[in-house]
Amino acid sequence: MRSRGKRATLSIASVAREAGVSTALIHNHYPGIADAIRQAQGRDNRTQRDAKALALKEEKRNAKALRQEVAALRTDVARRCSINEVLTAENAVLRAKQSDPKILELVSRARRETPEIDF
């Protein structure tokens, strides 16, 4: 046991040592003393609870924003995949036309009658 003349840091363990009791006794039978010690240390239950509640709110806000971003990105990926499939099909048709000289493109009458405008 330390001498009473030495100065120890304030903690539940140091108070229990000084009093000659266990820390469990202070926690279980004297919660007011334990809270006073925590307040003196600057880490009482209410302060810790409020800090954790604020941190939880912030994390929930961040998670919501990230979920919205993921949903938007998934929509964008789906749209781009659809466009990619259309372009892949068009490329296959154009490659087939280019590689086979027997294939002729038929132009409809409506297309022939409409004058083409070059920009």
Secondary structure as GFF3:
##gff-version 3
##sequence-region A 1 119
A	DSSP	alpha_helix	12	19	.	.	.	ID=ss1
A	DSSP	alpha_helix	23	29	.	.	.	ID=ss2
A	DSSP	alpha_helix	31	41	.	.	.	ID=ss3
A	DSSP	alpha_helix	45	99	.	.	.	ID=ss4
A	DSSP	alpha_helix	109	113	.	.	.	ID=ss5
###
